[in-house]
Amino acid sequence: MSSHPNHISFGTDGYRGVMARDFTYDVVRKVAQGMADYVAYKYMRTDKPAIAVGYDRRFMSDRFARTLAEVLAANGLSVTLSAGPLPTPAVSLLTSKAFGLGVVITASHNRHDYNGIKVKQNGRSAPPAVTAEIENYVAKATPMKPSGAQVAVKDFRQGYVDYLNSKVQASKVLPKLPGTVVIDFMHGVGAETAAQLFTAKNVVKLRDRHDPLFGGVAPEPVEKNLQPLVEAVKKSKALFGVALDGDADRFALVSDKGQYMTPCQTAPLLLNYLLSKGAYKGKIAQAVSMGFLTKRIARAAGLPFEETPVGFKYLAEKMLHEDVTFAVEESGGYAWKGNLPERDGALTALFVMEMVAKTGKPVSALYAEIEKKYGKSCFIRRDFNLEKAIPNKHSFAVKIKKKLPKLLLGHKITETNTIDGLKIVLDNDWWVLMRPSGTEPLLRTYAETDSQETTKKFLDLAFKLVEQK
């Protein structure tokens, strides 16, 4: 993210900025021209790919999307604009079929005053190599004037609903649930396809109204933003509650007891159920900021296990090119074999509904079984403000690694992972991760042990290690 239009970076998953400051019509036109120039060069000897353009429910997203589509069309590209707001995974789906590239105007889970651009390819976020090339072309781009360029418009929603139903048929699963479920759309775009999916009488919908201000809360499905969902689950005595973020690719779960389930607790639930459905031999892949329960399940099942840098695009590459059974990232992105290599909040919600319907057990009971077999998970993320930004993650990690004691919290260090900051793993699987932002004076820390008290101690210890650096 950058406030300078000539220095646009696609970051972990797309470019984002504050509207009218970082994100303007001029920026959108420049990005569109950069993409067009990239396509012209990359496909100079072959047919140029058709491009699908989607957008979320944010203020002005529809207008920004049309502006972007018109510049692409002015460059002679075949462009189709979504007729209405569309979940980001729906655009990813389009790039697995009729379209070579997809662009989404969205700022995902960020505050209402942000907007952004995501690029999709082959059913997932465009890989770093592609976005890096596009960034280079954007920096040099001089936008072409649309001058009456024709842009086709199409409603893509039904195709996405059909895809979801081909994976988990909502109309068959929902009536089999032995109680109520609550879905919190956080005023995001996931509500646009809800009418065709979640029509059963036992579904309670929250925050499904279109509100560009998102009710004054960032549409990020993390514990501090989900109090309305927790209260609704308790009031309805629901089997569980789920939440989707602003562009509907992230997912969060609340148990029947009204407990927010961290991603380190949700992932093992999903993985355990997935493995119960069939014999899988593929790898379990997760972001380095994820926990040890999935690792223990993989170990017990005899499946290979690997960690990647933070960002679902790294997991998507694994899913495209390797045999991956299950992939997960800490921000609420889940994917598994047989689907797109893409996180999808609605699909994950349907999968949880199927899990509860098939097992006949509430989420709390299913998770109790996980804890009994694989141990307790107490995961906490804490961000620290620093005096100045740490520009080089790797050198930061190496410096701390050299000064580590032999024991932390009374346990031996068995692994130090430097693929994205520094992750320290102890002999009992407890771990802590320190990730500098790189662009901001911010240190993101994550830790997981078997108790809240110990996890907090681990985070305190991590910050002291950074201060001593």
N, C-alpha and C positions, 0 to 999 in steps of 0.2 A: 504494500500500500504506500502511495506517495502523494504528496500534495502538488507535485509538479507534473503537468500533463505530458512532458517529454520524457518522463522517467516512470513509466507504468510497469508495475511488476505484478505477475499473476499469483505470487505467493503460494500458500499451502493449497488453496483451491479457488483460484480466481482473483480478479482485481476488485478492490472495494475502496470506497471513499465517501466522505460526507458530501451530500448533494449541495450544489451551488458553490462549493469550495474546491473539492477534489474531483467530484463526479458531475460533469456538465455535458451539455450537448456537444461542445467542441471535443471533449475527451471521448465521447461515444463515437463521433465521426472519425476521429483519429484512430481509435482502436479498429473500427470497421474497415478503414482504408488499409491499415497495417495487415489485417487478416486477408483482405483482398489481394494485396501485394504478395503475401506469403503463399496464397493459393496459386496465384499466377506463376510464381517461380517454381514452386514445388510440383505443380502439375502441368508444366509447360509442354510436355510431350505426351500427356495422356488427357483423358476427359476430366474436366474439372468437377469436383464433387458438388452435389446439391447441398444446400445449407438450410437447416431448420432453425428458426428463431423463436424462442419462448420467453415468457416473462412471468414474474410473480405478482403479488397483490400490492406491492409498495406504491407509494405516491409517484406518479409519472412513469412507472415502469413500462406501461403500454406505449407511451409516446417515445421513450428512449429506444424501445424495441423496434418501433417502426422506423425511426431515424437510422438505426444501425442497419436494418434490412434494406432501406432505400439506397444507402451508400454501397452496400454489397451488390445490389442489383444494378446500380449505375456502372459498376465495373464488369458488367456482363455475366454475373453469376446467377445461377438458378436458386432463388430464395423463396421459402415459404414461411410466412409469419403465422403464429398461433392466433386463432380467432378470439381467445380469451386467456386468462391466467392459467398457468400450467405447472404442475410439480416438476422440479428439476429432474427426477428420475424418468419422467415421461419423455423429456428431450434426449436423455441418454438412450432410452429405448429406440427412439427414432433413428439414432446414429448406428444402431445395430441392424437396421433394415434399409430403408430407402435413402437415407441421407449420409453423406460422407463426413459432415461436420454439423455440430449443433452449438448454438450460442444461447445463453440464458441471461436475461437481465434480472439479477437478484443480488441481494446482500445477505442471503441465507439467514443466519440467526442474529445478525447485528441489529442495533437500534434502528428506530423508524427513520432517522435522518440520514442513514446510509443507503447507498445503492451500489451495484456492482455488476460484474460480467464474469460468467463462467463459460469455459469452452469444453465441448464434449466431442468424443470420437470413439468409434468402436464400442459403444455401449457403456462408456465410462468417462471420467474426466480426462482431458487430453494430457498425455504424459509430459514431464518436465522438459524433455528435448523439444517437443512441439511448441509449448508455451514460451520457451526461451527464444525460439526462432521468431515467433509472432511478436514478442517484445522488441526484438531488434528491428523488425519492419515497422512497428508502431512508432518507434523513436524517430524514424526518418520519413514518416508518412505525411503527404499533403492531401487531405481529403478531396475526393472528386465530388462535384455538385450533383445531386440526384437528377435534376432536370427531367422530371416526369418518368423516372424509372418505374417499371411495373413490378409490384410485389404480390405474389399469390397469397391468399389467406385461407387457412383451413382449421377446422376444429379437430384437434388431435386427442381429445379427452377419452372418447370411447375406445380407441385403440389401446390406450394405457389401461383402462378398466378391464378390457378383455385379457390383456397380459396378466394382470394381477389375479383375475379369476381363473386363469389357466394354471396358476401356481397353487392358490388356495381359494376354493370357491366360497365366497362369503355367504351366499344364499343358503348353502348347505351346512356350513360350520356354525354360523351365528345361532340358528334355532336349537342347536345341540348343546349350547352353553347352559349350564344349570344355574343361571342367574344373570345379573346385569353386568355390563361393562361400560366404562366411561372413556370417551375419546376427547382429548383436548387438542384442538387445532391451533391454539394460540393465535387466532385470527389469521393464520397463514394460508397458503395456497392449497394445502392438503384438503381443505373443505370443498374445493371446487369439484372434486370427483367423489366426495363422500355420499352424495345423494344416490349414486348408482351402486355403491358398495355397502354402506352401513345403514341399511333401511330397516333392519329388524327392530321390533318393539323393545327388545332388551338392551338397546344401545342408547346411552345418554351422551349427547354431543355438547361440548363446552367451547366457548370462544370460537364459534364457526362463522360469525358475522364478519363481513369484509370491513376492516378498520385499518387504514394506513398508519395509524398511530399505535397499533397493536395494544390498545388498552393501557398505554403508558409503560409497558413492560417489554423488554427485548424478547423476541420470539425464539429464545434459546431454551430447550427443555432440560434445564438443570434445576436442582432442588429448590433454590431460592425463588425461582419463577413459577413453581408448580403448586403453590398453596391452594389455589382454587380446585385443582385436580385432586389433591389429597383430601380436601374437605368433601368434595362430591363423591369420592369413593367411599368414605366413611358414612356419609348421609344416605347413599343409595345401598349401602351394604353390598357393594359391588365385588365381583370376582377379582377384578384388577382394573387399573386405569392405565391408559397410554397417552403419550403426548408426542406431537410432531413439531418440528421447527418451522421457521418461516417459509422455506421452500420445499419442505416435506421430505428431505432425505435423511434427517436425523430422527432418532427415536428414544423415548425414555419410558420407563415402566414404574408403576406404583402398585404395591401388593394389595391384597384384600384387607390387610391390616392398616392400610394407609401409609406404609413405609416406602419412601423413595428408594428404589433399587439403583445402586451405582452401576455403571457399565461393567465394572469388575464382578458384579453379582449377576447382572442380566446376561452377559456373554456365556457363562457356564451353564445357565438354565437353557439357553437356546442350543448350545453345542451338545449338551447331554441329550436333549430331546432329538436333535438331528441324528445323532449317532444311534439312537434307539430305533430309528426308522429304517436303517439299512447298514450294509457293510461298506464302510468307507476306508480307503487306503491313502487318501490325499493328505497333504500338509495342513496343519493348523497355523495360520499366519495372523499376527497381530502387531499393532503399533507398539513401539517400545514403552509407551506410557500406559500399557494395559497390565493386567494382573496375573497372579500365579494359579488361580483355580483352573483356567483354561489349559495352562501348562500341565497341571497335574492330571487333568482329564485326558489330554493328548498322550501323556506318559502311560497312563493306565490302559489306554486303547492301543498302544504301540504305534501311534501316528507321529510322523516327523513334525517338528515345531520350529518356527522361525519368527524373529521380530524384525520390523522395518522401521524406518524413520516415521515420524508423525505426519499424517496426511493420507487420506484414503487412496490417492492416486498411486502410491507405492504398493498398496495391497492389490489394487486393481491390476497392475502390471503382473503381479504374481499369479492372479487368477486367470489372466489371459494366456500366460506362457507356461504355467506349471499346473500340476494337479493339486489344486487347493480345495479342501473340503469346507473350510470355514475361515472367514476373515473378519476382523473386528478392530475398531479404533476407539479410543477413550471418549471421544466427543459424541458417541451415540450412533456410530455407523456400523451396520452389520450386513454381511453378505455370505451366501453359502452356495455350494455346488448345484448346478442346474438352473441358476438364475443369471442375470446380468452381472458383470464384475463391477457392481455399483451398490452403494448403500441406498436403502429405500425404506422410509419410515412407514408407509402404508403396508408394504409387503411384510415388514417385520411385525406390525400390529396384527395382521392376518395370521401370521405364523404362531404368535402367542395365543391367539384365539383357538387355533387348531390344537395346539399343545394342551390347553386347559380342557377343551372339549373331548379330546381323545383320552387323556389320562383321568379325567373326572376329578382332578385335584386342583384346589386353589393355588395361586402362585406361592403363598407362604409355605404351604406344605411341600411343594416341589422344591423350593429353595432349601427347606430344612433337610431334605434328603441329600442335597448337594453338600451342605455344611457337614452333615454327619459323616459322609464318605470322604470328602476332600479337604475339610477344614474351614475355618471362618475367614472371611475377608472383610477388613475394615480399611477402605480406601479413602484418602483425602487428597484433594489438590489445593495448593495454596500458592498465590502469586505474591512475590515480593517486589517492591519498588527499589531500584538501585540509584546510586548517584549518577552513573553514566552507563550508556549501553555497552554491552559486551559484543564487539563486532564479529569475533571468530569463535564459533561454538567449539570447534575441535581443539584449538589451543587452550581454551578455557578448561575443557575436559581433561586434557593431558596434564595441565598444571595441578589440578586437584587430585588426579589419580596418583601422581608422584608423592603426594603428602598424606595419603591415606594410612591410618593405623592398621594393624593386623586384625583387630577386633572392632566391631561396631555393635552396640547394644548387647555385648557379651557373646556375639557370634562371629565366626570367621567369614571373611569376604571370599566368595567363590567365583564371582564374575564381575568384570567391569566392562560395560558396553558403551562405546563412544560413537555410535552411528548417528545420534541426535542428542547432543549434550552428553551428560554422564549418568549412566544407570549403574547403581551398585546393588548387587544381589548377594544376600547372605546365605549361609549353609542350610537354612530352614525355609528358603524361598522368599523371605521378606525382602523388600527392595525399596529404593528411593531413586528418583530421577530428577536431575537438575538441568533445565533447558533454558538458556538465555534466549530472549526474543531475537536478538541480532540487529533489530532496527529500533527498538525502544529500550529505555532503561528499566527493563523488567526481567525478572527471573521467575520462570514457571517451575514449581516443584510438585512432585507427585510421590506418594508413598503408600505402601500397603503392608499391613501386618495382621495379627489376629485380634487386635483390640484398638479402640479409638485412642486410648491413652498412649499406647506404644507407638501408634502411627504419628501422633502429634509430636512425640519425643524425637522420632526419626526425622521429621520435617525441621524441627528446631536444630537438630544436629547438622542437617544438610546446610542450613543457612549459615551456621557457624563455620563450616568448612569453606564456604564461599567467602565469608568475611576474612578468613585467614589466608586466602589465596595470594 
